[in-house]
């Protein structure tokens, strides 16, 4: 049985046995594990079960990926109408408030992940068995992963290390400064690097390379260019990963967990889901949301037409770039090419709100899955959370912006461009920096990185309509969280 299937099967047990996951809004009210530690963590299987439950919250990061595009200049909210999921529309228009439901969900789900990881780490010394250090390293990696999501979205957040946040903590817990949160992320990932294997026995588990890549990204987000270059160079030189030769197969369901995938969030269509608990879905919810509305035709399946790419994103690709039509689907060209489908009837679809004519082809539903209900919420498409191409471009940026080795920065950039069928870039200095930024946009479009790339490099105000400097670099702390903390916490600036 593979790790993805084990995760799915264990989830139902986990929520019954020791972690009552609801659609609760409060981070202190989620996952306050009820299982008495005297009756748990007595066997290796207990630790494995808790670890699978900690991985499970990765599946809820679909909302982080969607909003990382919608908040940027790559896509529009879309959907059925201007009132379809108001929280998504607000973020697209940069008018979101502390009452935004999607941000509230993200906060709660990411802290659920933190709490599940901390549950294991709280009792890491209770029972000894062979190989436990790898389980502890995986839990530590997951805590870093969830905290990295929290800190980049919300800034200062409550930091808890090796203990769960439980009911009552809201009276004493404070928001921890960003620098301290990053310091813990770094410490966690250094531990994970030292204790995780290069290759796991089960696909989907964190590896040494995944920890190296996430650490490099955490350094880059803090402008620690030397540290980022060092760890990313080590990963690149390990030879464990490489660029997939054929980019056109990168995001297909039959090519998941390939040589380019440094870390991948596992999804499955075996177990159905509903709108009452989106974070309970074992499928990739974003794929259904991104899909073509009321589509009938070959290859793809229909969806809700959110997260639609804009013309500018489509035009950002250079002439001859092999990635463009793999990354972004031009629905009109697709319809023309398939006008003989179904005995000449052609394909059909409905134009949604803010229809641009484009869809995020990387993450829209493909035909051939089980169509388990609700089919739009249970797509099996894995999310390629960290790809080797991203690693190369992060390393190139660190080497260039840090003034460390521009020749090597060019080499890494051009490895990505060569696969795309493009000529080498030989620029230096700020011109090379701009080329790397541009390459990140087209290589990673649709994968949730664009907004944060713009923010961390100081370009958001000039690229995103409605972006206010000094405010929109962060998102608001959900109002309910501040209220639960007795209104002791200051809200993020501008909200």
N, C-alpha and C positions, 0 to 999 in steps of 0.2 A: 504494500500500500504506500503510495507516495505521500510526501509531506502535505501537499495541498488537500488531498482527500482526508488525511488524518485531522487536519485543522478543521475541515468542515464537519466531520463526524464528532469531534470533541466539543465543538462549540455548544451544542445543545446540552451536553452534560455539564459544561462549565457554568452556564448561567443558572442551572438548577442547583448545582452542588455548592458553589461558593462565591458566586459573584452575580448578584441580582442586577442585571443590566436593563435599564428601562430607558425611556425617552426623557429622562430627567434633565433639567436644565443646569443643575448646580454641580460644579466639579467636586464639591465635598460630599455630594449625595450619591455619586456614581461609584459603583464598584467598591463599596465599603464592605469588604469581604467578610462574610458571616461565618465561614468555616473556622472553628476553633483550631489554632495551630497545633494543639495537643493531638488532634485527630488528622492532621494533614502534614505534608512534608516528612513523612516517615519512610518513604520509599522513593527510588529513582522515578517510578511512574508518576508519583505525585508531582515531582518537579517538572517532568516532561509535560504533564497535563496543564499545569499552570503556565508553562512557557508557551504552549500552543495557544492558550487563551490570550497571552500577551501579544503574540503575533497577530491574532485575529483583528485587533483594532486597526492594523495597517489598512484593512479593506475599507475602512471609513474615510481614509485619506482621499477618496475620489473627489470629495468636495474641495479639498485643498488644491488639487490639480485643476479642476474646472475653474475655480475662482482665481487661480494664479494666471490664467489666460484672460478671463473676462475682465479682471481689474486692469489689464495691460492694454496696449494698443493693438494687440493681435486679433482680438475677437470682440463681438458684441454679445449681449446676453441672449437675445433671440427668444425662443419659446413660442407660445401660441398668441400671446398678447402682451401689452405693456403691464398687465397685472399678473402675469403668470410667474409665480414664485417671486413675490415682491423683493425679497432680500437679495436675490441674484440681480434683479434689475437695478436696485439701489447701488450695489457695488460697481456695476458697469458704468453708472452715471456719476460715481463718486459722491453720492449723497447718503451713504450708509450712516447709521446711528448706532448707539449702544443697544438698541432694541432689535437689531437685525437677527433674524432667526438662524440664518446659515452660519453666521459668526458665533452665535451662541452654541450651535451644534458642534462646530469645530472645536471650540474651547472645551466643551464637555467630553467629546470623544477623544481628544488628544490627552486630556488629563486621565481619562479612563485607561489609556495605554500606559501612561506613567504609573498609575496606581497598580496596574497588573504586573508591570515589571518590578516595581518596588515591593510587591507582595513576596515575590521570589527572593529578592535581595535582602528583605527583612529577616528571612529565615534561612539564609544561605549557609549558615554554620550548623543547622540543626541535625542533618543526617549526612553521613559521608558515603560515597560510592565512587567507583571508577568513572572518570569522565565528567564529574560534576563541574569542574572548572570551565568546560565548554558551555554548559548550560548557563552558568553564572555570567560568562562572557556574552552570550546571546542576549540575556536579559539586560545586561548593561548596555549593549549596543542599542537595544530597543528603547531603553529609557532615553538615551542620547538622541535617537531618531525623533521621538515624540517631543522632547524638549526643544530640539532644533526647529521643528514646525511651530511650536508655541512662541519661541522667542522671535522668530522672523515675522510672524503675523502680529504679535501683541506686545513685543518689547519686554519690559519687566514683568515677570510672572512668579507665582509662588514656587519656590524650589524645595523639594523634599528629596532627601537622599537616604535610601535603604529603610524607609518607613513609609507606610501608606498615609495619605491624607484622609482622615476619618471625620465623622460627624463630631462637631465640637471644636475642630481645628479652625473653623471659620472665625472663631473669637480671638485667635492669637496669630494666625498665619499672616504674613505680609508679602507683598510683591518684592521679589529679589532683583537687584539691578542686573541689567543685561550682561555686563562684564562677568559677574559671578556665575550666571547661568552658563555662559559660554565656557568659562573655566571648568565647570563641572562636565559639560559636554566633551571638552577636550580630554579631561581625565578619564572619563568613561570610555572614550574611543581608544585612547592609548592602552588601557587595560584590555579592551576587546582585541586590539591588534596583537597583543602579546599572547592571547589565549585562544583565539579562534583559528581553525584550520584553513588552509588555502582552499580546500574543496570539502564540502560537507557531504555526509552520507545520504542526506535527503535534500532534494532540490527545494529551494525556497528559503532555506535557513541562512542566516547571516554568516559571512565568511570574513577572513582577514582582509581581503580586498575590499569588501563592502565597508568595513570600518575605516580603512585607509582613505577611501574615496569620500566618505562622509566627513572625516576629519579634515581632509583637504578643502572641502567645501566650507566647513565651519571656519577654518583659517581665512579663506578667501573673503568670506562675508565680513571679516574683521580687518581686512587689508593687511593681514599677516602674510606677506607675499613669500618671504623666504621659507617660512614654516610650511606654507601650502605647496610651494615648489618641491621641497624636499620629500614630503610624504607622497605627493602625486607622482614624482619621478620614480620613487621606489616601487609604486604600484605598476607603473607603465613598464619598468624594466624587469618586473617579475616574470613577464611572459605568460601570465595566467589568462589574460584577456587580449582581445584584438578586435579590430573593426570587422564587422560582418561583410563579406565580399559583395553580396548583393543586397543593397539597401531596400530594394522593393519587397523583400520578404521579412523585413525587420519586425513589423507589427502584426503579422499574420498569426492566427491561433496555433498553427502547426509549426511555428518556429519560436516558441517561447523558451526562455532560459537558455539562449544561445551564447556563443562565445563573447558577444559584445555586452551581455547583460551582467553588470557588476552586482546589482541588487534589483530584485523584481518582486512586486507585490502579487501574490498568488490569488487568483479568482477561479470560481467554478460555477457551472450552471446546473449542478446536480440538485441543489436544494432551493426551492422557490422563496420569494420574498414579497413584501407588500409595503405600501407607503406608510403604514403605521409605525414602522421601525426600520428606517433605511439603513442604519448602521448594523442591523442584524443580517442584511443581505450578504450572502457569500459570493454574489456576482458583482461585476463592476458597474455600479449605478451610473457613472458618468457616461458610459458607452451608450446606454439607452437615451440619456438626456441629450447627447450630442447628435443622435441619429436624424435621418431625413424624415420629415413629417409625412405620414401616410404614404410611405414609399411602396411601390410595386415594381419590381424589376429584378435583374440578375445581381448576384454577388452579395448585395447588402440587404439589411432588414430595416424596417422603419423605426423611428424614435420621436423625440419631442422637439427637435430643431433648436436646442440651446447651443451657446458657445460657438457661434458661427464666425469663421474667419472673415476679415475685411479685405477689400481690394488691395490695400497697402501691403498687407502681409503676403498676399499672393504675388504682388509685383516686386517684393523684396528679393525674390530669387533671381539670380543672373540668368541670362539666356543660356540654354543648354544645361542647366542644373538638373541632374537626374532625380533630385529629391522632390521637386515641386509637386508633381502630380501624384506622388506617393503620400506626401504630407497633407495636401489640400485637394479635396474633390471639387472640381468644377462641374456642378450638377447639369448645367446646360450642355456642356460638351459631352458629358457622359450620356445624356438623353439622346443627343444627336447620333452618337456612336452606336447606340443600342435601339435605334428607331424601329428595327425589325423584330424586337423582342416580342414574344407572345403573338406570333402570326401577324406581325405588322402593327400591333397596337402600341408598341413602344413602351417606355417606362412612364410611370405617373407618380406624382408627389404633390403635396400641398405646400405652398410658400408660407412659412411661419412669420412671426413678428420680426422685423429688422432683417428680412431675407436679403442676403448678399449674393446668393448664387453659389456660395462655397460652404463646405463642411469639413470638419476635422477628420480626415480620412484615416489617420492613425488609430483613432479611437471611436469608430462608429461600428455598429453591429454587423457582423458577417453572417451569411447564411451557413447552415450546417451545425449549429449548436442544438441543444435539446429543447429550446423554447419553453423551458420551465416557467410557469407563471409566478409572478408577473414577468413576462418575457423581457420587458424593457429594463427590469431591475436586476436580472440574473444573467447578464452576459459574462462569458468565461474569459474575456480578453484580459490577460495580465497587464499590469502597469509596469513599464520599464522605468523604475524609479531612478536608477543611476546607470547610464550607459557609458561604455568606454569612450565614445566620441565626446561625451560631456567631460570625462576625465582629461582627455587630451586638450580640450579647449580651456578647461580650468587651469591646467598646467601651463599652457601657452600664455594665458593672461597673467598668471603669477610671475612667470619668467620675464615677461615684457614689462609689466607695470612695476615690478620690483627692481628693474634694471639689472637682472641677474645674468641672462643669457638669451639675447634676442635671436641668435641663429637657431638655437634649440626651440624657441617659441615658434619661429617660422616652420620648422620641421614638423612640429605637432599640429599646427594649423593646417599645413599643406597635406598631411596625411588624411585629414577629414575632407579637404577640398578635392584631393585626387579621387577618392571614392565617388564623389559627386560629379566627376567628369569635368572639373574646373581647373584652370591654370594656377600655378603656384603664385603666392603672394611673396614679394621680396621686400616689402616696405619695412621701415624701422620706426622707432619712436611712437609718437601719438598716432601716426597713420597706421602703424601695425596694430595699435590698441583698438582703433576704430574697426579695422578689418576683423579682429577677433570678436568684437562685439557683434558685428554684422553676421559673422559665421555662427555665433551662438543663436542668433534669432532664427536663421533659416534651418539650421540643423535640428534645433530643439523646439520648433514651433509646435504648439498643440500639446506640449508635455508639462505645462504648469510652471515653467521657470522664468518666463519673460518679465512679469511684474517685478520680481525681486532682483533680477539682473538690472533693471532700470533704476530701482531705488538704491541699491548698494553702490552703483556707479554714478549716482547724482544726475541721471538723465531723465528721470520720471516726469518732472514738471514740463519739460519741453516736448515730450512724446505722448503723454496721456492727457486727453481732454478732461478738464475739471480738476486736475490734480493740484492740490494746494501744498506748497512747500511748508514744512513745519507741522503738518497735520497728517497727510495721507501716507507718509512713510510707514506708519503703523495703523492698525485697525483698532477700533474702540474695545475696551474691556466690556463684556456684556453687563448690562445694568444690573441684572439679577445677582451677579457675582459681587458687585460692589455693595449692594444692599445686604446680602448675606454676611458680608464682612463688617457689618455695622457702619457702613459708609466711611470706613477708615481709609480706604484706598483712594488715591487721586486717580482720576480718569486720564487717559492719554491726551496729549495736547490737542485742542481744537474741537473736542467732542463734548 
